[in-house]
Structure formats: C-alpha cells, structure tokens
Amino acid sequence: MKERILSILNKRQAVSLATVEGDQPRLRPMTLIVKEGRFYFATGSTDEKTRQIDGNNKAEFCLLLPSGNNTGYLRGSGQMKKVQSMPEKKEVADWAQFIYDYWKEASDPDFVLYELELRQIRYMEPGDMKETVMDWD
C-alpha cells in the first residue's frame, strides 16, 4: 500500500495543511514536497504556522484526488520536525526549486523547513465510500 500511495504523489503538490493554535485548528494551502518517501513543508520563520508548529508539532495534510465526477483523498498525519541540517535543507531546496523564489539560499535564516514524520495515512479512492487507514512507520 505504501508504494501505491507514493505513486500518487508528485515531487510537489498543493495540499491543505492543518495545525493547531491553542484549542483551535488552523488550515491553509501549502506545497507538500515529497523526496525519497519523505514529506517536507517550507515556510518563513515569522509565519503564524511556524509559531503554531513550534507550539504544537502535530499536523495533518489533505490532498484531494479528483477523477471525473468523484473525488477521493489522501490524508497524512504525524509530527512536524524542524530540519536543522544545512546539507539536508539545501538538498530539499535544490529538489524543490520553487523555494528559491522565496529565499535566495538554503542558509537564509528566514527559511524554515519542516519534515512531517508520518504516523498514519488515510486513503480513499475516488468513487469509494470507505477509506483505508494504515500506520506509516
């Protein structure tokens, strides 16, 4: 099933990312970067989502999977980990070139990269009425 899910994903795609602020969920569009089966999100150091993730690192993304008149989805939940390794930040930025549209280099102090350490995936094929739930690790 892992291979099937990874085959659905592109190098990068727009998803909805949910974080938590106090007792309130917060949802926003983000670009999910997938590199070698790992899941990343890039953001700015002063963005509200950065403060929210630093306060509560639980997060979930949702990718809609439209097909004809039906829509399925892929939801992934886990914990966000701030990437501290400069070589890893540069490798991901080089992989997802759009990052350089916002930050000149991977060492920019405003560039924050998070890896979503997946715990669970929920997947529903377009047209199905039941989701498949699987632990990711």
C-alpha positions in Angstrom: 0.0 0.0 0.0 2.9 2.4 0.7 4.1 2.1 -2.9 0.6 2.8 -4.2 0.4 6.0 -2.0 3.9 7.2 -3.0 3.0 6.6 -6.7 0.0 9.0 -6.3 2.3 11.8 -5.1 4.3 14.2 -7.2 7.6 15.8 -6.4 5.4 18.7 -5.1 1.6 19.3 -4.8 -0.8 21.7 -3.3 -2.4 20.4 -0.1 -4.3 21.7 2.8 -2.2 21.6 6.0 -3.8 21.7 9.4 -2.0 22.9 12.5 -3.2 23.8 16.0 -3.3 27.1 17.8 -4.3 26.7 21.4 -7.5 24.7 21.1 -8.3 25.9 17.5 -7.4 24.1 14.3 -5.9 26.2 11.6 -6.0 25.2 7.9 -4.1 26.7 5.0 -2.9 25.8 1.5 0.7 24.7 1.4 3.1 22.9 -1.0 3.9 19.4 0.0 7.4 18.4 -1.1 7.9 14.6 -1.4 11.5 13.4 -1.7 12.6 9.8 -1.4 9.4 8.9 0.6 9.9 11.8 3.0 7.4 14.7 3.4 8.5 18.3 3.7 7.0 21.8 4.1 8.8 25.1 3.6 7.8 28.3 5.3 9.1 31.6 6.7 10.5 32.0 10.2 7.9 34.7 11.2 4.8 33.0 9.7 2.0 32.1 12.1 2.2 28.5 11.1 5.8 28.4 12.3 4.7 29.6 15.7 1.8 27.2 15.7 4.0 24.2 14.8 6.7 25.2 17.3 3.9 25.3 20.0 2.3 22.0 19.0 4.0 19.9 16.3 1.1 17.7 15.4 -0.1 18.3 11.9 -2.2 16.8 9.1 -2.4 17.3 5.4 -5.2 16.6 2.9 -4.7 16.1 -0.8 -7.9 15.9 -2.9 -7.9 13.3 -5.6 -10.5 14.3 -8.3 -11.4 11.8 -11.0 -14.4 12.5 -13.3 -17.4 13.2 -11.1 -15.8 11.7 -8.0 -13.2 12.9 -5.5 -11.1 10.8 -3.2 -8.4 11.9 -0.8 -5.1 11.2 0.9 -4.6 12.4 4.4 -1.4 12.1 6.3 -0.9 12.9 10.0 2.1 13.0 12.3 4.5 15.3 13.9 6.5 18.1 12.3 10.2 18.2 12.9 12.2 21.3 12.1 15.1 20.4 9.8 18.3 21.8 11.3 20.9 20.1 9.0 22.0 22.7 6.4 23.0 20.0 3.8 19.5 18.5 4.1 17.8 21.9 3.8 19.9 22.6 0.7 19.2 19.2 -0.8 15.4 19.7 -0.4 15.6 23.3 -1.7 17.5 22.1 -4.8 14.9 19.3 -5.3 12.0 21.8 -4.9 13.4 24.8 -6.9 10.3 27.0 -6.1 11.9 27.5 -2.6 14.5 29.8 -4.3 11.6 32.1 -5.5 11.1 33.0 -1.8 14.6 32.6 -0.3 17.9 33.2 -2.1 19.6 30.3 -0.4 19.0 27.4 1.9 21.0 29.2 4.7 18.6 32.2 4.7 17.6 32.5 8.4 14.0 33.2 7.3 13.8 29.8 5.5 12.3 27.1 7.8 12.0 23.5 6.6 9.8 21.0 8.4 9.7 17.3 7.8 6.3 15.7 8.6 7.2 12.4 10.3 4.1 10.5 9.2 2.3 8.3 11.7 -0.8 7.5 9.8 -2.2 7.7 6.2 -5.9 7.7 5.3 -6.7 7.0 1.7 -9.9 6.9 -0.2 -10.1 6.2 -3.9 -12.3 8.5 -6.0 -15.8 7.0 -6.1 -15.3 4.8 -3.0 -17.2 5.4 0.2 -14.8 3.8 2.6 -11.2 4.9 3.5 -8.2 2.7 4.1 -6.3 3.6 7.2 -2.7 2.5 7.7 0.2 3.2 10.1 3.0 4.7 8.1 6.1 3.7 10.2 
